[in-house]
Amino acid sequence: MKSKVTNGINRMITVLRKDQSSDGSWDYPFETGVSTDAYMIILLRTLEMNDEELIQALVERILSRQEKNGAWKLFYDEIDGNLTATVEAYYALLYSGYRDQTDKELIAARRRILEWGGIEKSHMMAKFMLSLTGQYKWPAFFPIPIEFILLPLSFPINFYDFSVYGRTNLAPMLILADQKFSLKTQRSPDLSHLFLSRESKENNEFFLYRSEDWRSFSSFIHQGIKNIIGLPASIHSIALQQAKKYILDRIEADGTLYNFFSSTFLMIFSLLALGYPKDHPVITKAVEGLNGMACKIDGHTHMQYTTANIWNTSLISYALQRAGVPWDDSMIQQANNYLLSRQHDRYGDWVIHNPFSNPGGWGFADQNTMHPDIDDTTASLRSISRLARNDPVYRQAWDRGNKWIFSMQNHDGGWAAFEKNVDKKIVSYIPIEGAKYLFADPSTADLTGRTMEYLGNFTNLPIEHPAIKNGVNWLKRDQEKDGSWYGRWGICYIYGTWAAITGLISTGVRSEHSSIQKALKWLKNIQNEDGGWGESCYSDIHQTYIPLTVSTLTDTAWALDALIAASDNVTPEIQAGVKFLLDHSDKKDWTSAYPKGQGMAGGFYIHYHSYRYIFPLLALSNYRNKFLSRINGL
């Protein structure tokens, strides 16, 4: 077994060494279905930037992902398909000019859309896009008025009570909804045939709420502004200017807004709504930035939602070091030099709720300079940990990163993704689909568990330290009744349970503890007969564990790594998991492309192309280091 494990590890090391980019990073794709491809076509046609080569390439990819029944899916086992993705793909194909309503692919797609209830049943964010491109009627009332952006931090709810991800998308949305902006071109198709009936077309629903129920919320905001600063006639204009300033101040060097496709897309339209011409330098630069996110997947061009270079690089570099690659190997040196160049020295929105800390975190995307997150920061610190002992420059980076991590712990003891103490209950009730995911940034098991694992294994912090104790207590409170934990940014319960177990074990919680025992029992009970594990994206939608019915490399690696961390000896479950990873390491089918990350339940899922290497390599290395090293050494 020892030689098989070592051979399996070495094969992955060889692949990763070959795939490293010249700048030291790994730029494996961040794949998110066809929505970004569709939106890019719609954007280019609306701006009349007729990049035919790119548009044709995106058309080809969209068509390559269509199901036999005419629909598009977000994940393999999604029953029948996804209405919103199908509407977006259909619209883009028509707008491209390279497909016609009479084409068999579009006939099949249209049939599915109408069977599902028509375009009016699509997700609110799709309706927003359809409205600003002239395909859907703007609602008379938007639940958040533009003046909302002016409310002070002292107000019971204000703009900075939303997560930075939510704010980044909301700022341009407020402008667009306020202006009820709509732009058609001579090439715009007519999508009226996608409405199920004439009545629904003329009286369509935009939100899943009655407007009168939320007019009081709007009145509450207006009254708050009036009480605090009065209500001069110019207040509306001031709010528009503040929203525009928020956007322009957060454009990255590549021209995108925070390196997100959605926020950049919305930014471009919001600037058009404010009178910017289509060829304004800010707009053309933003389009260039989006073009820079294009990648190739299986011969097709895909528009990434963002790039994942820092996330890929930090995780891969650390996994390689756990696998025995020395810290002074050129591959690790190049990776860490890249990471060092991407550490933040700019203040971002996080400082609003954490005003006494200096910058020191890392972001997710290659061009990210002011939007750090907890997970990328601890991942990068793991990667540079050995260099920090030998190089004063890295030691300084290490100290800055650690101080930032400590400063970002929430009052409840956990850690969130981007912000500190941004978890007001009212935010999740705002009547915008996905508000819980878009606007809230609470403590989560995956972020808290991974941060605790980092603190326990890579710092000298005693287990009696308040930060450790509070984190442990938060994880214990957050455990599900069945013994699992929900992981917010992955799929889903296996992911969260892996993060929580490894975090608790590394910070002194014994494996005999009831929380660990319940979690181990849960993991063992859901192991498949082939020795692996697999979880469906439906877990995220239904908020309960749903098996995939087949095993995947990443799910197996997460579950296996958790069992290894909490076990003193090799168990049959561990042995079976290791065998599955070794036997299936070269497997390439739909299971190897199944999403393992999520941004919004039922709407946004991520296939990380790097994960098939990162987590099996980490699990096998931890297995070898903990158990096989006892046998005659290595």
Secondary structure as a PSIPRED ss2 file (coil, helix, strand):
# PSIPRED VFORMAT (PSIPRED V4.0)

   1 M C   1.000  0.000  0.000
   2 K H   0.000  1.000  0.000
   3 S H   0.000  1.000  0.000
   4 K H   0.000  1.000  0.000
   5 V H   0.000  1.000  0.000
   6 T H   0.000  1.000  0.000
   7 N H   0.000  1.000  0.000
   8 G H   0.000  1.000  0.000
   9 I H   0.000  1.000  0.000
  10 N H   0.000  1.000  0.000
  11 R H   0.000  1.000  0.000
  12 M H   0.000  1.000  0.000
  13 I H   0.000  1.000  0.000
  14 T H   0.000  1.000  0.000
  15 V H   0.000  1.000  0.000
  16 L H   0.000  1.000  0.000
  17 R H   0.000  1.000  0.000
  18 K H   0.000  1.000  0.000
  19 D H   0.000  1.000  0.000
  20 Q C   1.000  0.000  0.000
  21 S C   1.000  0.000  0.000
  22 S C   1.000  0.000  0.000
  23 D C   1.000  0.000  0.000
  24 G C   1.000  0.000  0.000
  25 S C   1.000  0.000  0.000
  26 W C   1.000  0.000  0.000
  27 D C   1.000  0.000  0.000
  28 Y C   1.000  0.000  0.000
  29 P C   1.000  0.000  0.000
  30 F E   0.000  0.000  1.000
  31 E E   0.000  0.000  1.000
  32 T C   1.000  0.000  0.000
  33 G C   1.000  0.000  0.000
  34 V C   1.000  0.000  0.000
  35 S H   0.000  1.000  0.000
  36 T H   0.000  1.000  0.000
  37 D H   0.000  1.000  0.000
  38 A H   0.000  1.000  0.000
  39 Y H   0.000  1.000  0.000
  40 M H   0.000  1.000  0.000
  41 I H   0.000  1.000  0.000
  42 I H   0.000  1.000  0.000
  43 L H   0.000  1.000  0.000
  44 L H   0.000  1.000  0.000
  45 R H   0.000  1.000  0.000
  46 T H   0.000  1.000  0.000
  47 L H   0.000  1.000  0.000
  48 E C   1.000  0.000  0.000
  49 M C   1.000  0.000  0.000
  50 N C   1.000  0.000  0.000
  51 D C   1.000  0.000  0.000
  52 E H   0.000  1.000  0.000
  53 E H   0.000  1.000  0.000
  54 L H   0.000  1.000  0.000
  55 I H   0.000  1.000  0.000
  56 Q H   0.000  1.000  0.000
  57 A H   0.000  1.000  0.000
  58 L H   0.000  1.000  0.000
  59 V H   0.000  1.000  0.000
  60 E H   0.000  1.000  0.000
  61 R H   0.000  1.000  0.000
  62 I H   0.000  1.000  0.000
  63 L H   0.000  1.000  0.000
  64 S H   0.000  1.000  0.000
  65 R C   1.000  0.000  0.000
  66 Q C   1.000  0.000  0.000
  67 E C   1.000  0.000  0.000
  68 K C   1.000  0.000  0.000
  69 N C   1.000  0.000  0.000
  70 G C   1.000  0.000  0.000
  71 A C   1.000  0.000  0.000
  72 W E   0.000  0.000  1.000
  73 K C   1.000  0.000  0.000
  74 L C   1.000  0.000  0.000
  75 F C   1.000  0.000  0.000
  76 Y C   1.000  0.000  0.000
  77 D C   1.000  0.000  0.000
  78 E C   1.000  0.000  0.000
  79 I C   1.000  0.000  0.000
  80 D C   1.000  0.000  0.000
  81 G C   1.000  0.000  0.000
  82 N E   0.000  0.000  1.000
  83 L H   0.000  1.000  0.000
  84 T H   0.000  1.000  0.000
  85 A H   0.000  1.000  0.000
  86 T H   0.000  1.000  0.000
  87 V H   0.000  1.000  0.000
  88 E H   0.000  1.000  0.000
  89 A H   0.000  1.000  0.000
  90 Y H   0.000  1.000  0.000
  91 Y H   0.000  1.000  0.000
  92 A H   0.000  1.000  0.000
  93 L H   0.000  1.000  0.000
  94 L H   0.000  1.000  0.000
  95 Y H   0.000  1.000  0.000
  96 S H   0.000  1.000  0.000
  97 G C   1.000  0.000  0.000
  98 Y C   1.000  0.000  0.000
  99 R C   1.000  0.000  0.000
 100 D C   1.000  0.000  0.000
 101 Q C   1.000  0.000  0.000
 102 T C   1.000  0.000  0.000
 103 D C   1.000  0.000  0.000
 104 K H   0.000  1.000  0.000
 105 E H   0.000  1.000  0.000
 106 L H   0.000  1.000  0.000
 107 I H   0.000  1.000  0.000
 108 A H   0.000  1.000  0.000
 109 A H   0.000  1.000  0.000
 110 R H   0.000  1.000  0.000
 111 R H   0.000  1.000  0.000
 112 R H   0.000  1.000  0.000
 113 I H   0.000  1.000  0.000
 114 L H   0.000  1.000  0.000
 115 E H   0.000  1.000  0.000
 116 W C   1.000  0.000  0.000
 117 G C   1.000  0.000  0.000
 118 G C   1.000  0.000  0.000
 119 I H   0.000  1.000  0.000
 120 E H   0.000  1.000  0.000
 121 K H   0.000  1.000  0.000
 122 S C   1.000  0.000  0.000
 123 H C   1.000  0.000  0.000
 124 M H   0.000  1.000  0.000
 125 M H   0.000  1.000  0.000
 126 A H   0.000  1.000  0.000
 127 K H   0.000  1.000  0.000
 128 F H   0.000  1.000  0.000
 129 M H   0.000  1.000  0.000
 130 L H   0.000  1.000  0.000
 131 S H   0.000  1.000  0.000
 132 L H   0.000  1.000  0.000
 133 T C   1.000  0.000  0.000
 134 G C   1.000  0.000  0.000
 135 Q C   1.000  0.000  0.000
 136 Y C   1.000  0.000  0.000
 137 K C   1.000  0.000  0.000
 138 W C   1.000  0.000  0.000
 139 P C   1.000  0.000  0.000
 140 A C   1.000  0.000  0.000
 141 F C   1.000  0.000  0.000
 142 F C   1.000  0.000  0.000
 143 P C   1.000  0.000  0.000
 144 I C   1.000  0.000  0.000
 145 P C   1.000  0.000  0.000
 146 I H   0.000  1.000  0.000
 147 E H   0.000  1.000  0.000
 148 F H   0.000  1.000  0.000
 149 I H   0.000  1.000  0.000
 150 L H   0.000  1.000  0.000
 151 L C   1.000  0.000  0.000
 152 P C   1.000  0.000  0.000
 153 L C   1.000  0.000  0.000
 154 S C   1.000  0.000  0.000
 155 F C   1.000  0.000  0.000
 156 P C   1.000  0.000  0.000
 157 I C   1.000  0.000  0.000
 158 N C   1.000  0.000  0.000
 159 F H   0.000  1.000  0.000
 160 Y H   0.000  1.000  0.000
 161 D H   0.000  1.000  0.000
 162 F C   1.000  0.000  0.000
 163 S C   1.000  0.000  0.000
 164 V H   0.000  1.000  0.000
 165 Y H   0.000  1.000  0.000
 166 G H   0.000  1.000  0.000
 167 R H   0.000  1.000  0.000
 168 T H   0.000  1.000  0.000
 169 N H   0.000  1.000  0.000
 170 L H   0.000  1.000  0.000
 171 A H   0.000  1.000  0.000
 172 P H   0.000  1.000  0.000
 173 M H   0.000  1.000  0.000
 174 L H   0.000  1.000  0.000
 175 I H   0.000  1.000  0.000
 176 L H   0.000  1.000  0.000
 177 A H   0.000  1.000  0.000
 178 D H   0.000  1.000  0.000
 179 Q H   0.000  1.000  0.000
 180 K C   1.000  0.000  0.000
 181 F C   1.000  0.000  0.000
 182 S C   1.000  0.000  0.000
 183 L C   1.000  0.000  0.000
 184 K C   1.000  0.000  0.000
 185 T C   1.000  0.000  0.000
 186 Q C   1.000  0.000  0.000
 187 R C   1.000  0.000  0.000
 188 S C   1.000  0.000  0.000
 189 P C   1.000  0.000  0.000
 190 D C   1.000  0.000  0.000
 191 L C   1.000  0.000  0.000
 192 S H   0.000  1.000  0.000
 193 H H   0.000  1.000  0.000
 194 L H   0.000  1.000  0.000
 195 F C   1.000  0.000  0.000
 196 L C   1.000  0.000  0.000
 197 S C   1.000  0.000  0.000
 198 R H   0.000  1.000  0.000
 199 E H   0.000  1.000  0.000
 200 S H   0.000  1.000  0.000
 201 K H   0.000  1.000  0.000
 202 E H   0.000  1.000  0.000
 203 N C   1.000  0.000  0.000
 204 N C   1.000  0.000  0.000
 205 E C   1.000  0.000  0.000
 206 F C   1.000  0.000  0.000
 207 F C   1.000  0.000  0.000
 208 L C   1.000  0.000  0.000
 209 Y C   1.000  0.000  0.000
 210 R C   1.000  0.000  0.000
 211 S H   0.000  1.000  0.000
 212 E H   0.000  1.000  0.000
 213 D H   0.000  1.000  0.000
 214 W H   0.000  1.000  0.000
 215 R H   0.000  1.000  0.000
 216 S H   0.000  1.000  0.000
 217 F H   0.000  1.000  0.000
 218 S H   0.000  1.000  0.000
 219 S H   0.000  1.000  0.000
 220 F H   0.000  1.000  0.000
 221 I H   0.000  1.000  0.000
 222 H H   0.000  1.000  0.000
 223 Q H   0.000  1.000  0.000
 224 G H   0.000  1.000  0.000
 225 I H   0.000  1.000  0.000
 226 K H   0.000  1.000  0.000
 227 N H   0.000  1.000  0.000
 228 I H   0.000  1.000  0.000
 229 I H   0.000  1.000  0.000
 230 G C   1.000  0.000  0.000
 231 L C   1.000  0.000  0.000
 232 P C   1.000  0.000  0.000
 233 A C   1.000  0.000  0.000
 234 S C   1.000  0.000  0.000
 235 I H   0.000  1.000  0.000
 236 H H   0.000  1.000  0.000
 237 S H   0.000  1.000  0.000
 238 I H   0.000  1.000  0.000
 239 A H   0.000  1.000  0.000
 240 L H   0.000  1.000  0.000
 241 Q H   0.000  1.000  0.000
 242 Q H   0.000  1.000  0.000
 243 A H   0.000  1.000  0.000
 244 K H   0.000  1.000  0.000
 245 K H   0.000  1.000  0.000
 246 Y H   0.000  1.000  0.000
 247 I H   0.000  1.000  0.000
 248 L H   0.000  1.000  0.000
 249 D C   1.000  0.000  0.000
 250 R C   1.000  0.000  0.000
 251 I E   0.000  0.000  1.000
 252 E C   1.000  0.000  0.000
 253 A C   1.000  0.000  0.000
 254 D C   1.000  0.000  0.000
 255 G C   1.000  0.000  0.000
 256 T C   1.000  0.000  0.000
 257 L E   0.000  0.000  1.000
 258 Y C   1.000  0.000  0.000
 259 N C   1.000  0.000  0.000
 260 F C   1.000  0.000  0.000
 261 F H   0.000  1.000  0.000
 262 S H   0.000  1.000  0.000
 263 S H   0.000  1.000  0.000
 264 T H   0.000  1.000  0.000
 265 F H   0.000  1.000  0.000
 266 L H   0.000  1.000  0.000
 267 M H   0.000  1.000  0.000
 268 I H   0.000  1.000  0.000
 269 F H   0.000  1.000  0.000
 270 S H   0.000  1.000  0.000
 271 L H   0.000  1.000  0.000
 272 L H   0.000  1.000  0.000
 273 A H   0.000  1.000  0.000
 274 L C   1.000  0.000  0.000
 275 G C   1.000  0.000  0.000
 276 Y C   1.000  0.000  0.000
 277 P C   1.000  0.000  0.000
 278 K C   1.000  0.000  0.000
 279 D C   1.000  0.000  0.000
 280 H C   1.000  0.000  0.000
 281 P H   0.000  1.000  0.000
 282 V H   0.000  1.000  0.000
 283 I H   0.000  1.000  0.000
 284 T H   0.000  1.000  0.000
 285 K H   0.000  1.000  0.000
 286 A H   0.000  1.000  0.000
 287 V H   0.000  1.000  0.000
 288 E H   0.000  1.000  0.000
 289 G H   0.000  1.000  0.000
 290 L H   0.000  1.000  0.000
 291 N H   0.000  1.000  0.000
 292 G C   1.000  0.000  0.000
 293 M C   1.000  0.000  0.000
 294 A E   0.000  0.000  1.000
 295 C E   0.000  0.000  1.000
 296 K E   0.000  0.000  1.000
 297 I E   0.000  0.000  1.000
 298 D C   1.000  0.000  0.000
 299 G C   1.000  0.000  0.000
 300 H E   0.000  0.000  1.000
 301 T E   0.000  0.000  1.000
 302 H E   0.000  0.000  1.000
 303 M E   0.000  0.000  1.000
 304 Q C   1.000  0.000  0.000
 305 Y C   1.000  0.000  0.000
 306 T C   1.000  0.000  0.000
 307 T C   1.000  0.000  0.000
 308 A C   1.000  0.000  0.000
 309 N H   0.000  1.000  0.000
 310 I H   0.000  1.000  0.000
 311 W H   0.000  1.000  0.000
 312 N H   0.000  1.000  0.000
 313 T H   0.000  1.000  0.000
 314 S H   0.000  1.000  0.000
 315 L H   0.000  1.000  0.000
 316 I H   0.000  1.000  0.000
 317 S H   0.000  1.000  0.000
 318 Y H   0.000  1.000  0.000
 319 A H   0.000  1.000  0.000
 320 L H   0.000  1.000  0.000
 321 Q H   0.000  1.000  0.000
 322 R H   0.000  1.000  0.000
 323 A C   1.000  0.000  0.000
 324 G C   1.000  0.000  0.000
 325 V C   1.000  0.000  0.000
 326 P C   1.000  0.000  0.000
 327 W C   1.000  0.000  0.000
 328 D C   1.000  0.000  0.000
 329 D C   1.000  0.000  0.000
 330 S H   0.000  1.000  0.000
 331 M H   0.000  1.000  0.000
 332 I H   0.000  1.000  0.000
 333 Q H   0.000  1.000  0.000
 334 Q H   0.000  1.000  0.000
 335 A H   0.000  1.000  0.000
 336 N H   0.000  1.000  0.000
 337 N H   0.000  1.000  0.000
 338 Y H   0.000  1.000  0.000
 339 L H   0.000  1.000  0.000
 340 L H   0.000  1.000  0.000
 341 S H   0.000  1.000  0.000
 342 R C   1.000  0.000  0.000
 343 Q C   1.000  0.000  0.000
 344 H C   1.000  0.000  0.000
 345 D C   1.000  0.000  0.000
 346 R C   1.000  0.000  0.000
 347 Y C   1.000  0.000  0.000
 348 G C   1.000  0.000  0.000
 349 D H   0.000  1.000  0.000
 350 W H   0.000  1.000  0.000
 351 V H   0.000  1.000  0.000
 352 I H   0.000  1.000  0.000
 353 H C   1.000  0.000  0.000
 354 N C   1.000  0.000  0.000
 355 P C   1.000  0.000  0.000
 356 F C   1.000  0.000  0.000
 357 S C   1.000  0.000  0.000
 358 N C   1.000  0.000  0.000
 359 P C   1.000  0.000  0.000
 360 G C   1.000  0.000  0.000
 361 G C   1.000  0.000  0.000
 362 W E   0.000  0.000  1.000
 363 G C   1.000  0.000  0.000
 364 F C   1.000  0.000  0.000
 365 A C   1.000  0.000  0.000
 366 D C   1.000  0.000  0.000
 367 Q C   1.000  0.000  0.000
 368 N C   1.000  0.000  0.000
 369 T C   1.000  0.000  0.000
 370 M C   1.000  0.000  0.000
 371 H C   1.000  0.000  0.000
 372 P C   1.000  0.000  0.000
 373 D E   0.000  0.000  1.000
 374 I H   0.000  1.000  0.000
 375 D H   0.000  1.000  0.000
 376 D H   0.000  1.000  0.000
 377 T H   0.000  1.000  0.000
 378 T H   0.000  1.000  0.000
 379 A H   0.000  1.000  0.000
 380 S H   0.000  1.000  0.000
 381 L H   0.000  1.000  0.000
 382 R H   0.000  1.000  0.000
 383 S H   0.000  1.000  0.000
 384 I H   0.000  1.000  0.000
 385 S H   0.000  1.000  0.000
 386 R H   0.000  1.000  0.000
 387 L H   0.000  1.000  0.000
 388 A H   0.000  1.000  0.000
 389 R C   1.000  0.000  0.000
 390 N C   1.000  0.000  0.000
 391 D C   1.000  0.000  0.000
 392 P H   0.000  1.000  0.000
 393 V H   0.000  1.000  0.000
 394 Y H   0.000  1.000  0.000
 395 R H   0.000  1.000  0.000
 396 Q H   0.000  1.000  0.000
 397 A H   0.000  1.000  0.000
 398 W H   0.000  1.000  0.000
 399 D H   0.000  1.000  0.000
 400 R H   0.000  1.000  0.000
 401 G H   0.000  1.000  0.000
 402 N H   0.000  1.000  0.000
 403 K H   0.000  1.000  0.000
 404 W H   0.000  1.000  0.000
 405 I H   0.000  1.000  0.000
 406 F H   0.000  1.000  0.000
 407 S H   0.000  1.000  0.000
 408 M C   1.000  0.000  0.000
 409 Q C   1.000  0.000  0.000
 410 N C   1.000  0.000  0.000
 411 H C   1.000  0.000  0.000
 412 D C   1.000  0.000  0.000
 413 G C   1.000  0.000  0.000
 414 G C   1.000  0.000  0.000
 415 W C   1.000  0.000  0.000
 416 A C   1.000  0.000  0.000
 417 A C   1.000  0.000  0.000
 418 F C   1.000  0.000  0.000
 419 E C   1.000  0.000  0.000
 420 K C   1.000  0.000  0.000
 421 N C   1.000  0.000  0.000
 422 V E   0.000  0.000  1.000
 423 D C   1.000  0.000  0.000
 424 K C   1.000  0.000  0.000
 425 K H   0.000  1.000  0.000
 426 I H   0.000  1.000  0.000
 427 V H   0.000  1.000  0.000
 428 S H   0.000  1.000  0.000
 429 Y H   0.000  1.000  0.000
 430 I C   1.000  0.000  0.000
 431 P C   1.000  0.000  0.000
 432 I C   1.000  0.000  0.000
 433 E C   1.000  0.000  0.000
 434 G C   1.000  0.000  0.000
 435 A H   0.000  1.000  0.000
 436 K H   0.000  1.000  0.000
 437 Y H   0.000  1.000  0.000
 438 L H   0.000  1.000  0.000
 439 F C   1.000  0.000  0.000
 440 A C   1.000  0.000  0.000
 441 D E   0.000  0.000  1.000
 442 P C   1.000  0.000  0.000
 443 S C   1.000  0.000  0.000
 444 T C   1.000  0.000  0.000
 445 A H   0.000  1.000  0.000
 446 D H   0.000  1.000  0.000
 447 L H   0.000  1.000  0.000
 448 T H   0.000  1.000  0.000
 449 G H   0.000  1.000  0.000
 450 R H   0.000  1.000  0.000
 451 T H   0.000  1.000  0.000
 452 M H   0.000  1.000  0.000
 453 E H   0.000  1.000  0.000
 454 Y H   0.000  1.000  0.000
 455 L H   0.000  1.000  0.000
 456 G H   0.000  1.000  0.000
 457 N H   0.000  1.000  0.000
 458 F H   0.000  1.000  0.000
 459 T C   1.000  0.000  0.000
 460 N C   1.000  0.000  0.000
 461 L C   1.000  0.000  0.000
 462 P C   1.000  0.000  0.000
 463 I C   1.000  0.000  0.000
 464 E C   1.000  0.000  0.000
 465 H C   1.000  0.000  0.000
 466 P H   0.000  1.000  0.000
 467 A H   0.000  1.000  0.000
 468 I H   0.000  1.000  0.000
 469 K H   0.000  1.000  0.000
 470 N H   0.000  1.000  0.000
 471 G H   0.000  1.000  0.000
 472 V H   0.000  1.000  0.000
 473 N H   0.000  1.000  0.000
 474 W H   0.000  1.000  0.000
 475 L H   0.000  1.000  0.000
 476 K H   0.000  1.000  0.000
 477 R H   0.000  1.000  0.000
 478 D H   0.000  1.000  0.000
 479 Q C   1.000  0.000  0.000
 480 E C   1.000  0.000  0.000
 481 K C   1.000  0.000  0.000
 482 D C   1.000  0.000  0.000
 483 G C   1.000  0.000  0.000
 484 S C   1.000  0.000  0.000
 485 W C   1.000  0.000  0.000
 486 Y C   1.000  0.000  0.000
 487 G C   1.000  0.000  0.000
 488 R C   1.000  0.000  0.000
 489 W C   1.000  0.000  0.000
 490 G E   0.000  0.000  1.000
 491 I C   1.000  0.000  0.000
 492 C C   1.000  0.000  0.000
 493 Y H   0.000  1.000  0.000
 494 I H   0.000  1.000  0.000
 495 Y H   0.000  1.000  0.000
 496 G H   0.000  1.000  0.000
 497 T H   0.000  1.000  0.000
 498 W H   0.000  1.000  0.000
 499 A H   0.000  1.000  0.000
 500 A H   0.000  1.000  0.000
 501 I H   0.000  1.000  0.000
 502 T H   0.000  1.000  0.000
 503 G H   0.000  1.000  0.000
 504 L H   0.000  1.000  0.000
 505 I H   0.000  1.000  0.000
 506 S H   0.000  1.000  0.000
 507 T C   1.000  0.000  0.000
 508 G C   1.000  0.000  0.000
 509 V C   1.000  0.000  0.000
 510 R C   1.000  0.000  0.000
 511 S C   1.000  0.000  0.000
 512 E C   1.000  0.000  0.000
 513 H C   1.000  0.000  0.000
 514 S H   0.000  1.000  0.000
 515 S H   0.000  1.000  0.000
 516 I H   0.000  1.000  0.000
 517 Q H   0.000  1.000  0.000
 518 K H   0.000  1.000  0.000
 519 A H   0.000  1.000  0.000
 520 L H   0.000  1.000  0.000
 521 K H   0.000  1.000  0.000
 522 W H   0.000  1.000  0.000
 523 L H   0.000  1.000  0.000
 524 K H   0.000  1.000  0.000
 525 N H   0.000  1.000  0.000
 526 I C   1.000  0.000  0.000
 527 Q C   1.000  0.000  0.000
 528 N C   1.000  0.000  0.000
 529 E C   1.000  0.000  0.000
 530 D C   1.000  0.000  0.000
 531 G C   1.000  0.000  0.000
 532 G C   1.000  0.000  0.000
 533 W E   0.000  0.000  1.000
 534 G E   0.000  0.000  1.000
 535 E E   0.000  0.000  1.000
 536 S C   1.000  0.000  0.000
 537 C C   1.000  0.000  0.000
 538 Y H   0.000  1.000  0.000
 539 S H   0.000  1.000  0.000
 540 D H   0.000  1.000  0.000
 541 I H   0.000  1.000  0.000
 542 H H   0.000  1.000  0.000
 543 Q C   1.000  0.000  0.000
 544 T C   1.000  0.000  0.000
 545 Y C   1.000  0.000  0.000
 546 I C   1.000  0.000  0.000
 547 P E   0.000  0.000  1.000
 548 L E   0.000  0.000  1.000
 549 T E   0.000  0.000  1.000
 550 V E   0.000  0.000  1.000
 551 S E   0.000  0.000  1.000
 552 T E   0.000  0.000  1.000
 553 L H   0.000  1.000  0.000
 554 T H   0.000  1.000  0.000
 555 D H   0.000  1.000  0.000
 556 T H   0.000  1.000  0.000
 557 A H   0.000  1.000  0.000
 558 W H   0.000  1.000  0.000
 559 A H   0.000  1.000  0.000
 560 L H   0.000  1.000  0.000
 561 D H   0.000  1.000  0.000
 562 A H   0.000  1.000  0.000
 563 L H   0.000  1.000  0.000
 564 I H   0.000  1.000  0.000
 565 A H   0.000  1.000  0.000
 566 A H   0.000  1.000  0.000
 567 S C   1.000  0.000  0.000
 568 D C   1.000  0.000  0.000
 569 N C   1.000  0.000  0.000
 570 V C   1.000  0.000  0.000
 571 T C   1.000  0.000  0.000
 572 P H   0.000  1.000  0.000
 573 E H   0.000  1.000  0.000
 574 I H   0.000  1.000  0.000
 575 Q H   0.000  1.000  0.000
 576 A H   0.000  1.000  0.000
 577 G H   0.000  1.000  0.000
 578 V H   0.000  1.000  0.000
 579 K H   0.000  1.000  0.000
 580 F H   0.000  1.000  0.000
 581 L H   0.000  1.000  0.000
 582 L H   0.000  1.000  0.000
 583 D H   0.000  1.000  0.000
 584 H C   1.000  0.000  0.000
 585 S C   1.000  0.000  0.000
 586 D C   1.000  0.000  0.000
 587 K C   1.000  0.000  0.000
 588 K C   1.000  0.000  0.000
 589 D C   1.000  0.000  0.000
 590 W H   0.000  1.000  0.000
 591 T H   0.000  1.000  0.000
 592 S H   0.000  1.000  0.000
 593 A H   0.000  1.000  0.000
 594 Y C   1.000  0.000  0.000
 595 P C   1.000  0.000  0.000
 596 K C   1.000  0.000  0.000
 597 G E   0.000  0.000  1.000
 598 Q E   0.000  0.000  1.000
 599 G E   0.000  0.000  1.000
 600 M E   0.000  0.000  1.000
 601 A C   1.000  0.000  0.000
 602 G C   1.000  0.000  0.000
 603 G C   1.000  0.000  0.000
 604 F E   0.000  0.000  1.000
 605 Y E   0.000  0.000  1.000
 606 I E   0.000  0.000  1.000
 607 H E   0.000  0.000  1.000
 608 Y E   0.000  0.000  1.000
 609 H C   1.000  0.000  0.000
 610 S C   1.000  0.000  0.000
 611 Y H   0.000  1.000  0.000
 612 R H   0.000  1.000  0.000
 613 Y H   0.000  1.000  0.000
 614 I H   0.000  1.000  0.000
 615 F H   0.000  1.000  0.000
 616 P H   0.000  1.000  0.000
 617 L H   0.000  1.000  0.000
 618 L H   0.000  1.000  0.000
 619 A H   0.000  1.000  0.000
 620 L H   0.000  1.000  0.000
 621 S H   0.000  1.000  0.000
 622 N H   0.000  1.000  0.000
 623 Y H   0.000  1.000  0.000
 624 R H   0.000  1.000  0.000
 625 N H   0.000  1.000  0.000
 626 K H   0.000  1.000  0.000
 627 F C   1.000  0.000  0.000
 628 L H   0.000  1.000  0.000
 629 S H   0.000  1.000  0.000
 630 R H   0.000  1.000  0.000
 631 I C   1.000  0.000  0.000
 632 N C   1.000  0.000  0.000
 633 G C   1.000  0.000  0.000
 634 L C   1.000  0.000  0.000
